[in-house]
Structures are given as C-alpha cells and as structure tokens.
Amino acid sequence: MDIREMIQARIENLRALVEDNLTFDVHRMGALSEQVIQTFINGGRLAFVGNGGSAAEAMHLAAEFTGRCVLDHEPLPALCLNESQSALTAIANDYGLDQMFARQASALLTSKDMIIALSTSGKSINIIKCLETCVQKGMKSFLWTGESSPEFPGVELYRVPSNSTPRIQEVHLAWGHILAESVEFFFRAT
C-alpha cells in the first residue's frame, strides 16, 4: 500500500462514519440539544472535559457557547474542566491524576448543570471519576466515546461506531459543532 492508498482508505473510513445513521442520529442529537437548551433556561451551565486531543476539543466546544459558532447570541454559560493548568497540576500532585477533574466537578458544578465528557476509549480513570462525581451530584451526564466503551450507570453514552482515535475525535468535533449550532439557533440574537 502506498501513501495515497493509505490516505484513500482513511477518507473512505471517515465517509462511511459520516453516512452511518448510528453516528449521526438526528433525533438523538435533537434531544441532546433540547437538554442543553433547558439546562441554560433553568440557570445551569454546560461543562466539557477530556484528555489529550479530547481536551483540546472540550476547550474548543466550550468556547463555541461563550463565544459563537455561527450565529450571534448572548454568551451561554459553558466551561471546560481541563483548562486550568494550575488546578490540574496541583490536584494531580496532591490527590492523584484520577482526581484532577472530579475535584473540580465537585467544587464548580451543581445538580442544575450538565456535563459532556469526551474520551475515545471511555476508560480514562480521571474521566470516569469525574462522571461518577457528576452522577452523585444528580447532574445530566454524557460520555462521547468510541464503540468499545463500557456502560456507566447514570451516564448516557454517545458512541462513535469506530475504534480509530482520529475518526472518533473527528466525529466528536462534528457532534459538538452541530450541538453548538442548534443551541445558538434557539438563542440567536433577533
């Protein structure tokens, strides 16, 4: 296989994911959008969290709500638990890596809030501990992951039907943009 054949295979893989109704379920995405809208109407916040590339996506997506994705709207209360290097390194140093997001969720979030965690494997212990904390607080909790992620009580899973980290992250970003666009459509400036 030469490089062009490898590239073509990756393009075909992504194309198949985009065309798969399991990947982009309009009813499920609509229900998620409605839950985010209701969270904001009820005075809650939307939190994102992730590791590595998913951390970058989590920061990006939180910014779509406080800024804008496509349409002008009032800033919406979204935050990202993996943004503060000082908090992350202090918590990891004092309490361990597995607590770096859970302690922030415990301190910053309430039952009125909602969290979307991004993890390609769904097995990162710091993401699991964070979601456990959020479920204990009574928060609406979501995990965007790949197809091999285990079930979590109290957490709604959105699975990309793939085990490829790049493809999973590409779909997560598309989901995030669709979510941001649909929410800002509701809150758009008139």
N, C-alpha and C positions, 0 to 999 in steps of 0.2 A: 504494500500500500504506500503510495507516495503522499506528500503533504496535501495535495489538492483533494485526493480521495478521502483523507482523514477529515479535512475541512467539510467536504460534502456530506460525510457521514454525520458530523456534528450538526450541520444545518438541517439535515433530514430528521434527526432526533428531536431537535427543538421544534421543527414544523409539526411533527406528529404530536408532541405535547400540547402545542397551542390549539391544534384541531381536535383534541380529545375532550369530550364533554365532561369527563371526570375532572379535568384540570380547570376548566372554566365553566362552572355551573352558574348560570345567570340567577337562578332562584336562590341558591346558597349565598352568592355574593350580594344579592339584593337584601337578603335577611341580615347579613353582617352589616351592611351599610345602614340599615334601619336601626340596628342595635347601637351603632356608633352615634347616629343622629340622636337617638333617645338618651344616650349617656350624656351628650353635650346639653340637650334640653333640660335634663334633670340636674345640671350643675356638676357633672362628673368630668373626669379627664380621661384621655386615651394615652396609655403608656405602651412603649415598644421596648424590646430588649433582644439582644443577640450577641453572639461571639464571632470574632474574625470578620469575614465578609458579611455575615448576617448582622454584625454590629454596625457596619457601615450602612447597610440597608435600613436598619432600625433608626439610625440618626437621620438618614435621608427622608424616611417616611414621616417621622415626627415633624420635620421641618415643612413638609407639604401642608400640614394642618395649621401651624402657627404662621406660616407664610402663605403661599398659594401653590397649587399645582398648575391649574389652567385659568380658573375664574377668580375674580376678586371677591373676597368675603371678609368678614370680621375675623380676626385671629381666633383660632379654636384651640382650647387647652389640651395640647399634646406634649408629651415629654419622652425622653429616652433614658433608660436606666444605665446604659453603658457609656454615657458621655463624660462623666467627671473622672478624670484620671486620678485626682487626689482621693476621691471617695473610693474608687475601685482598688487602688493600691493600698490604702490604709485598711480597708475592710479585709482584703485578701491577706495582708500582713498580720493583722490582729486576730482574725476569725477563720481564715482559710478561704481558698478560692471558691469553694462551694457556697459560701455565704455572700459573695460580693454583690449579687443582685437581690437576694432575699432580704437582706438588712435594709436596703434602700426601699424595696417594696413595702416593708413593714413600717418604715418611717414616713414615706411620702404618699402612699396610696390609701384609699378608703374603699368601703363597700360600694360607693357611688361610681367608682372608677372602673375602667376596663383595661385589660392588658392583652397585647398580641406579642407573643414570643416567637422568634424566628430561630430555628435550629434545623439544619439539613438532616441530621441523624435523629434528632429528638432525644438524644441520650446524654447530652451535656449536663453534668450534675448541677452546675450553677443555674442553669435554666430550669431544671426540674425542681430544685429547692425554691426558686423564685415563684414558680407556678403553684407549688404547694402552699406557700405563704399567701398568695393571692386567693386561692380557693378557700383557705381558712378564714380570710377576711370577708368572704362572700362576694368576691368580685367576679364579673363575667371574664372568663379566662380562655384564651385561644392559643393554640400552638400551630404555626405554619411550619411544615416539615416535609420530609420525603416519605416514600411508601413504606419504609421499614420501621417507622417509629412505633414504639409501644403505646398502648392505651394509658390514659391518665384519668383517674376519677375526678369529675368536676371540670375537666378541660375539654373544650371542643377542638377536635383536630381537623386541620385542613391539610390534606396530603397531596403532594405532587406525585403522580404515578411514575416515579423515577428514583434511581439510586445514584444518579450523577450529581455531584455537588454543584457544578456550574449550572446545569439545567434547572435544578431545584431553586437555586438563588435567582436565576433569571425569571422564573415563574413567580417567585415571591415578590420580586420587584414589580412585575406586571400586576399582580393582585393588589399591591399597595397603591399603585397609581390609579387603578380602577376604583378602589375604595376611596381614595382622596378625591378623585374627580366626582364621584357620585355624592359624597358628603358635601363638597363645596357647591355642587349644583343645587342642593337643598338650601344651603345657607348663603347662596350667591347674593352679591350686592344688587339692589334694584335701582 
